[in-house]
Amino acid sequence: MNISQELSQWWHQQTAIEMAGFVTGLACVYLAAKNNIWNWPFAIVNVSIYIFIFFKAHLFADMYLQVYFLWMNIYGWYYWSHKPGAALKTPVKLITRQQVLLLSAAVIVFTIILGSVLKYTTASYPYIDSFCAACSMGAQILMARKVLENWLIWIFVNVVYVGVYLFKDLHLTAIMYAVYIGIALLGYIEWRRDWKKQME
């Protein structure tokens, strides 16, 4: 079997719902990287799709994470809509020392507690899944609050997610998260540029 036949066979194995998740996922992350408020409606559709996908894949921490993301996307849309005064956009902020300490402690505690619970279920990779979920929750809060460093957390956690999804045969999702790494780097560059403009 040649490469084109293998690719064709692989393509036909992809589900319509994962393809929809792939497209809406790329759209929402790209728009977020461009500091565009329309990332939030795409994100709401995307996480709704992935609640179902991760349930079927027995990635329960990721499934519950999508429920959390659903609420955070609604909050982010609201927060970004309420820009101060005559500003064109809600301003970008830098992370504080207190936020770093709180986030680090929350990730450790959440990973230990959720991983310990999930290891008694049919969950795949309970501690890795819980760690990624905890990092993602923190990054999502920072993104909703327009904190620049959210993108650095996303770069790290997306690298881990690519490996997890490859092992779970969610190839299209793994590709999407690999693309997310590049978009997150773009997001960091774009938001840092916006932050510097604010400081002028």
Secondary structure, DSSP 8 states (H G I E B T S, - for coil): --HHHHHHHHHHHS-HHHHHHHHHHHHHHHHHHTT-TTHHHHHHHHHHHHHHHHHHTT-HHHHHHHHHHHHHHHHHHHHHHS--TT-SS---B---HHHHHHHHHHHHHHHHHHHHHHTTTT-SSHHHHHHHHHHHHHHHHHHHTTBTTHHHHHHHHHHHHHHHHHHTT-HHHHHHHHHHHHHHHHHHHHHHHHHHHHH-
